[in-house]
Amino acid sequence: MRSEISLARKLRNLREAGATHIEFHNTEAPAKDALAIMKVVRNEGMKVGMATANAFRLPEYIGGNFGHPNPKVREQAIAAAKEYIAVAIEVFDADVYVYWNGSSGFNLLLGKPYKETYLWIAECITEVVRWMLTTYGHERAIPFCIEAKFNEPPSYGIPADAAEALAIINLLPEDVRPFVGTNTETCHSKIGMKRFAVEVALSAAFGKNFHIHLNDGTGAKFDEDRPFGLDWPTAVETVATLVDIDYQYLVGIDVQPFPADTDEQQAASVKTSIDEFKKAQQAAALIDRAKLAELQFSNNDTEILRLFNNALRMGN
């Protein structure tokens, strides 16, 4: 069992591991404590990259949040998002605000009204973003990113993947749409049996890839949040895709310690992820893009595999 550590020690560990930013949920960094928390963050030479109001841990969200049939639940979720966006802009100076779907979805067939759930989520996002624009103006407003997840805690999450997040963005009014994008995550894609790199590329095709979370897992199980690079081919595929789409935003690392990690290993999963990301950058650079394009054009999968595997071996 690892010991509880102070925020200052946690930030120091992250900085020593190579991190430059930290992310906050309102359940771990309440709005009332934000000023004091930010003082510690600055003292440790860190910044806040992302902020999010937790939309599943509190009892009022047991059956959903932005997509809940009960308008009172939706109103609570909207109020929580507004409060924490204010903190993100005024105190944290965060780069993005993320709406993780959390408890949004259903647990059994017809457990929630399908069409209306998507429409309600779009309506709630519209209200939140319009409030942000009215309150802070276009210059101070920060990107609002939808983080999709296939399941857990609900059996069927809404939105389940990048495509569903993009569909919800398409439902938004024209004045809201430019400020809303996606926050795709490796393990969330794996849970839904999707290629993370493809989801990233899809979001990029729509110009909506505003933030990403890198981690890893061992398949369509649960949100393991293992270090990035656990699946080496996926790591190289991911980084190669980020280069190809010219990704210019923050790279978030959303990982947990292994169960048996010691007090000294509190940030080991973060350090491993950063180290593996750098190695994957080296491996991705070894892929001859012109040769790859030629092989893709001629459907030469055998030689594509050889090209990719050579990069995997030489880059690790």
C-alpha positions as CSV (number, residue, x, y, z in Angstrom):
1,M,0.0,0.0,0.0
2,R,1.5,3.3,-1.1
3,S,1.5,6.3,1.3
4,E,-0.5,9.4,0.7
5,I,1.8,12.2,-0.5
6,S,1.4,16.0,-0.5
7,L,0.5,17.9,-3.7
8,A,4.0,19.5,-3.6
9,R,5.7,16.1,-3.4
10,K,3.4,14.7,-6.2
11,L,4.2,17.7,-8.4
12,R,8.0,17.3,-7.7
13,N,7.8,13.6,-8.6
14,L,6.0,14.5,-11.9
15,R,8.5,17.2,-12.8
16,E,11.4,14.9,-12.0
17,A,9.8,12.3,-14.3
18,G,9.7,14.8,-17.1
19,A,6.2,16.2,-16.9
20,T,5.6,19.9,-17.5
21,H,1.8,20.1,-16.7
22,I,-0.7,18.5,-14.3
23,E,-4.4,17.8,-14.8
24,F,-7.1,18.4,-12.2
25,H,-10.6,17.1,-11.5
26,N,-12.9,19.2,-9.3
27,T,-13.2,16.3,-6.9
28,E,-9.5,16.3,-6.1
29,A,-8.9,20.1,-6.6
30,P,-12.2,21.7,-5.5
31,A,-12.9,25.2,-6.7
32,K,-12.8,26.6,-3.2
33,D,-9.1,25.4,-2.9
34,A,-8.0,26.4,-6.4
35,L,-6.0,29.5,-5.4
36,A,-4.0,27.7,-2.8
37,I,-3.5,24.7,-5.1
38,M,-2.3,26.9,-7.9
39,K,0.2,28.6,-5.6
40,V,1.8,25.1,-5.0
41,V,1.7,24.3,-8.7
42,R,3.6,27.5,-9.5
43,N,6.1,27.0,-6.7
44,E,7.0,23.6,-8.1
45,G,7.5,25.0,-11.6
46,M,4.5,23.3,-13.2
47,K,1.5,24.4,-15.2
48,V,-2.1,23.1,-15.4
49,G,-2.8,21.6,-18.8
50,M,-6.4,20.3,-18.4
51,A,-9.3,20.7,-16.0
52,T,-12.5,18.7,-15.8
53,A,-15.6,18.6,-13.6
54,N,-16.0,14.9,-12.5
55,A,-19.2,13.7,-14.1
56,F,-19.5,10.3,-12.5
57,R,-18.1,10.0,-9.0
58,L,-20.8,12.1,-7.3
59,P,-24.2,10.4,-6.4
60,E,-26.3,12.8,-8.5
61,Y,-24.5,11.4,-11.6
62,I,-25.1,7.7,-10.9
63,G,-27.4,7.4,-14.0
64,G,-25.8,10.0,-16.3
65,N,-24.9,13.7,-16.6
66,F,-25.3,15.8,-19.7
67,G,-27.4,13.1,-21.4
68,H,-29.6,12.2,-18.4
69,P,-33.4,12.2,-19.0
70,N,-34.0,14.3,-15.8
71,P,-33.4,18.0,-16.6
72,K,-32.4,18.6,-13.0
73,V,-29.5,16.3,-13.3
74,R,-28.5,18.0,-16.6
75,E,-28.7,21.4,-14.9
76,Q,-26.4,20.2,-12.1
77,A,-23.9,18.9,-14.6
78,I,-24.0,22.2,-16.5
79,A,-23.5,24.2,-13.3
80,A,-20.5,22.0,-12.3
81,A,-18.9,22.5,-15.7
82,K,-19.4,26.3,-15.7
83,E,-17.9,26.5,-12.2
84,Y,-14.8,24.6,-13.1
85,I,-14.4,26.3,-16.4
86,A,-14.3,29.5,-14.5
87,V,-11.6,28.0,-12.3
88,A,-9.7,26.7,-15.3
89,I,-9.6,30.1,-16.9
90,E,-9.3,32.5,-14.0
91,V,-7.1,30.5,-11.6
92,F,-5.4,27.6,-13.4
93,D,-4.8,29.2,-16.7
94,A,-5.5,25.8,-18.2
95,D,-5.0,24.9,-21.9
96,V,-8.3,23.0,-22.2
97,Y,-11.4,21.9,-20.4
98,V,-12.4,18.3,-20.9
99,Y,-15.9,16.7,-20.6
100,W,-15.3,13.0,-20.0
101,N,-18.6,11.2,-20.7
102,G,-18.2,9.5,-17.3
103,S,-21.6,8.0,-16.3
104,S,-23.2,9.0,-19.6
105,G,-24.8,6.0,-21.3
106,F,-26.9,3.1,-20.4
107,N,-26.6,-0.3,-18.6
108,L,-29.2,-2.4,-20.3
109,L,-31.1,-2.4,-23.6
110,L,-33.5,0.6,-23.7
111,G,-32.0,1.8,-20.4
112,K,-31.9,5.4,-21.7
113,P,-33.6,7.0,-24.8
114,Y,-30.9,6.7,-27.4
115,K,-31.5,9.6,-29.8
116,E,-32.4,12.1,-27.1
117,T,-29.2,11.3,-25.1
118,Y,-27.1,12.6,-28.0
119,L,-29.3,15.6,-28.4
120,W,-29.3,16.4,-24.7
121,I,-25.5,16.2,-24.5
122,A,-25.3,18.6,-27.5
123,E,-27.7,21.0,-25.8
124,C,-25.8,21.0,-22.5
125,I,-22.5,21.6,-24.3
126,T,-24.1,24.4,-26.2
127,E,-25.3,26.1,-23.0
128,V,-21.9,25.7,-21.3
129,V,-19.8,27.0,-24.3
130,R,-22.1,29.9,-25.0
131,W,-21.9,30.9,-21.3
132,M,-18.1,30.7,-21.5
133,L,-18.0,32.9,-24.7
134,T,-20.4,35.4,-23.1
135,T,-18.5,35.5,-19.8
136,Y,-14.9,35.5,-21.1
137,G,-15.0,36.4,-24.7
138,H,-13.5,34.5,-27.7
139,E,-9.9,35.4,-26.7
140,R,-10.0,34.0,-23.1
141,A,-12.3,31.1,-23.9
142,I,-10.5,27.7,-23.9
143,P,-11.2,24.6,-26.0
144,F,-13.9,22.3,-24.7
145,C,-12.9,18.7,-25.4
146,I,-15.2,15.7,-25.4
147,E,-13.5,12.6,-24.1
148,A,-15.4,9.5,-25.3
149,K,-15.3,6.1,-23.6
150,F,-16.9,2.8,-24.7
151,N,-17.9,1.6,-21.3
152,E,-17.1,1.8,-17.6
153,P,-18.8,2.9,-15.5
154,P,-21.9,2.4,-17.7
155,S,-22.1,-0.8,-19.8
156,Y,-22.5,1.3,-22.9
157,G,-21.0,4.8,-22.9
158,I,-22.3,7.7,-24.9
159,P,-20.3,9.0,-26.7
160,A,-18.5,5.7,-27.1
161,D,-15.7,6.7,-29.4
162,A,-14.2,9.6,-31.5
163,A,-16.8,9.2,-34.2
164,E,-19.6,9.6,-31.8
165,A,-17.9,12.6,-30.2
166,L,-17.6,14.2,-33.7
167,A,-21.2,13.4,-34.4
168,I,-22.2,15.3,-31.2
169,I,-20.0,18.2,-32.3
170,N,-21.8,18.2,-35.7
171,L,-25.1,18.6,-33.7
172,L,-23.8,21.9,-32.2
173,P,-24.8,25.3,-33.5
174,E,-22.3,27.0,-35.8
175,D,-21.3,29.6,-33.2
176,V,-20.4,26.8,-30.7
177,R,-18.7,24.2,-33.0
178,P,-15.3,25.9,-33.4
179,F,-14.6,25.8,-29.7
180,V,-15.4,22.0,-29.2
181,G,-13.1,19.2,-30.1
182,T,-12.0,15.8,-28.9
183,N,-9.7,14.3,-26.2
184,T,-9.0,10.8,-27.4
185,E,-7.3,8.3,-25.1
186,T,-5.4,5.1,-25.9
187,C,-7.0,2.8,-23.4
188,H,-10.5,4.1,-24.1
189,S,-9.9,3.2,-27.8
190,K,-8.7,-0.2,-26.8
191,I,-11.7,-0.9,-24.7
192,G,-13.9,-0.2,-27.7
193,M,-11.6,-2.4,-30.0
194,K,-10.6,0.7,-32.0
195,R,-7.1,1.7,-33.2
196,F,-6.2,4.7,-31.2
197,A,-4.1,6.2,-34.0
198,V,-7.1,5.9,-36.4
199,E,-9.3,7.7,-33.9
200,V,-6.7,10.5,-33.6
201,A,-6.5,10.7,-37.4
202,L,-10.3,10.8,-37.7
203,S,-10.5,13.7,-35.2
204,A,-7.6,15.4,-37.1
205,A,-9.5,15.0,-40.4
206,F,-12.3,17.2,-38.9
207,G,-9.8,19.6,-37.3
208,K,-11.0,18.7,-33.9
209,N,-8.0,16.9,-32.2
210,F,-7.5,19.5,-29.5
211,H,-5.9,17.2,-26.8
212,I,-4.9,13.6,-26.3
213,H,-4.3,11.2,-23.4
214,L,-1.7,8.6,-23.9
215,N,-1.6,5.4,-21.8
216,D,-2.0,1.7,-22.6
217,G,-3.8,-1.5,-21.8
218,T,-3.9,-5.2,-22.7
219,G,-7.0,-5.3,-24.8
220,A,-10.8,-4.9,-24.6
221,K,-11.1,-5.3,-20.8
222,F,-11.3,-2.2,-18.6
223,D,-9.6,1.2,-18.3
224,E,-6.2,-0.2,-17.1
225,D,-4.3,3.1,-17.5
226,R,-1.0,1.3,-17.9
227,P,2.2,3.1,-19.1
228,F,2.3,4.2,-22.7
229,G,4.6,1.9,-24.6
230,L,3.4,-1.3,-22.9
231,D,2.2,-2.2,-26.5
232,W,5.3,-1.1,-28.4
233,P,3.8,-1.4,-32.0
234,T,0.8,0.8,-30.8
235,A,3.2,3.3,-29.4
236,V,5.1,3.7,-32.6
237,E,1.9,3.7,-34.7
238,T,0.6,6.4,-32.5
239,V,3.6,8.7,-32.6
240,A,4.0,8.2,-36.4
241,T,0.4,9.2,-36.8
242,L,0.8,12.3,-34.5
243,V,3.7,13.3,-36.8
244,D,1.7,12.7,-39.9
245,I,-1.2,14.8,-38.8
246,D,1.2,17.6,-37.5
247,Y,-0.3,17.4,-33.9
248,Q,0.6,20.7,-32.2
249,Y,-1.3,20.4,-28.8
250,L,-0.5,19.1,-25.4
251,V,0.2,15.4,-25.0
252,G,-1.4,14.2,-21.7
253,I,-0.2,11.1,-19.9
254,D,-3.1,9.5,-18.0
255,V,-1.6,6.5,-16.2
256,Q,-1.7,4.9,-12.8
257,P,1.0,3.2,-10.8
258,F,1.1,-0.6,-10.9
259,P,-0.6,-2.2,-7.9
260,A,2.7,-3.3,-6.4
261,D,4.6,-0.1,-7.0
262,T,6.3,1.3,-3.9
263,D,6.3,4.8,-2.5
264,E,9.4,5.5,-4.5
265,Q,7.6,4.5,-7.7
266,Q,4.6,6.9,-7.4
267,A,5.5,8.6,-10.7
268,A,7.3,5.6,-12.3
269,S,4.5,5.0,-14.8
270,V,4.6,8.6,-15.9
271,K,8.4,8.5,-16.4
272,T,8.1,5.2,-18.3
273,S,5.5,6.7,-20.6
274,I,7.6,9.8,-21.3
275,D,10.7,7.6,-22.0
276,E,8.8,5.3,-24.3
277,F,7.2,8.3,-26.1
278,K,10.7,9.6,-26.9
279,K,11.8,6.2,-28.1
280,A,8.7,5.9,-30.2
281,Q,9.6,9.3,-31.8
282,Q,13.0,7.9,-32.8
283,A,11.4,4.7,-34.2
284,A,8.7,6.7,-36.1
285,A,11.5,8.8,-37.6
286,L,13.0,5.7,-39.1
287,I,9.9,5.0,-41.2
288,D,10.6,6.1,-44.8
289,R,7.4,8.0,-45.5
290,A,8.0,8.1,-49.3
291,K,8.6,4.4,-49.4
292,L,5.6,3.8,-47.2
293,A,3.3,5.8,-49.5
294,E,4.6,3.9,-52.5
295,L,3.9,0.6,-50.7
296,Q,0.4,1.7,-49.6
297,F,-0.4,2.8,-53.2
298,S,0.6,-0.7,-54.5
299,N,-1.2,-2.6,-51.7
300,N,2.1,-4.2,-50.7
301,D,1.2,-5.2,-47.2
302,T,4.1,-7.6,-46.9
303,E,6.7,-4.9,-47.4
304,I,4.8,-2.4,-45.3
305,L,5.1,-5.0,-42.4
306,R,8.8,-5.3,-43.1
307,L,9.3,-1.5,-43.1
308,F,7.3,-1.1,-39.9
309,N,9.0,-4.0,-38.0
310,N,12.4,-2.7,-39.0
311,A,11.5,0.6,-37.3
312,L,10.2,-1.2,-34.3
313,R,13.4,-3.1,-33.8
314,M,15.8,-0.3,-34.6
315,G,14.0,2.3,-32.6
316,N,13.8,0.4,-29.3
